[in-house]
Each structure stands twice: as C-alpha cells, then as structure tokens.
C-alpha cells in the first residue's frame, strides 16, 4: 500500500509511489502494470501537466481532478478511467482509448482527440471548446450538456449518443457542415 497524502481541503491526493513510477516513463510503468494488474491506481489530483505519457496504460485509473494540461496521451489506454473534473485542456489524446471513461465535467478545451475511442464514455457537462474530434468514435457516449463550441467533429461517429442539451455552436459536424 502506497503513501496517502491529502490536500488542505482534506481531498485525497495521488499515491506518491505510483506517481513517481509513472514519471519514470511509459515502458517502466506499463511493465509494472502488467505485474500488478489487480492493484488500484490512484492518481487523483496529480499534476501531470505537460507529461509525455504516450501509449501509457492507465485503464481503470482514478485520475479525478488530475491536471493533464498539454499532456501527451497519444495511443494511451484510459478505458474505464475516472477523469471526473480533470483538466485535459490542450492535451493530445490522438488514438487514445477512452471507452467507458468518466469525463464528466472534464475540461477538454482545445484537446486533440483525433480518432480517439470515446465509446460509452460519460462526457456530460464536459468542455470541448475548439477540440479536435476528427474521426473520433462517440458511439453510445453521454454528451448531455457538453460544450462543443467551435469543435471539429468531422467524420465523428455519434450513433446512439445522448446529445441532449449539448452545445454545437460553430462546430463542424460529422457531415462537414458547420452548426451556427
């Protein structure tokens, strides 16, 4: 069991040992994950802004309120991860697997989600202003109240997605049209 830290507000912070291991690089982390499949990953409230985490396995990880601004998460496995209220603004999530991830109220403004798998993900009330979702799969995703203002959803898959209350003002839609 790792060391547990709390913020001044009493919030639980990331597991320090797991965070240190993750920052040693993707190859080391992914090998450790293979060997410790049953261990819960807690990186909540972690500062991973600008981190290079391409191809990292963070499936099922708790990244609630994590700071991932401008992080490189290209080809990362974040399936089933908890990214509730996480800051992913400007992050690269090209080809990332976010299937069944909880991105409720997350900030994905200007994030690159090109060809990302967001099937069955919860993006309710998420901010995706000027996000690139070119050819992303949002099949069955919950997009209730999400803000796609000026986002590119060209060739994105939105079948069976919950679009109730989503804002697509000035967004490029899957067919290439712009919603005004």
C-alpha positions, 0 to 999 in steps of 0.5 A: 500500500502506497503513501496517502497524502491529502490536500488542505481541503482534506481531498485525497491526493495521488499515491506518491509511489505510483506517481513517481513510477509513472514519471519514470516513463511509459515502458517502466510503468506499463511493465509494472502494470502488467505485474500488478494488474489487480492493484488500484491506481490512484492518481487523483489530483496529480499534476501531470501537466505537460507529461509525455505519457504516450501509449501509457496504460492507465485503464481503470485509473482514478485520475479525478481532478488530475491536471493533464494540461498539454499532456501527451496521451497519444495511443494511451489506454484510459478505458474505464478511467475516472477523469471526473473534473480533470483538466485535459485542456490542450492535451493530445489524446490522438488514438487514445482509448477512452471507452467507458471513461468518466469525463464528466465535467472534464475540461477538454478545451482545445484537446486533440482527440483525433480518432480517439475511442470515446465509446460509452464514455460519460462526457456530460457537462464536459468542455470541448471548446475548439477540440479536435474530434476528427474521426473520433468514435462517440458511439453510445457516449453521454454528451448531455450538456457538453460544450462543443463550441467551435469543435471539429467533429468531422467524420465523428461517429455519434450513433446512439449518443445522448446529445441532449442539451449539448452545445454545437455552436460553430462546430463542424459536424460529422457531415462537414457542415458547420452548426451556427 
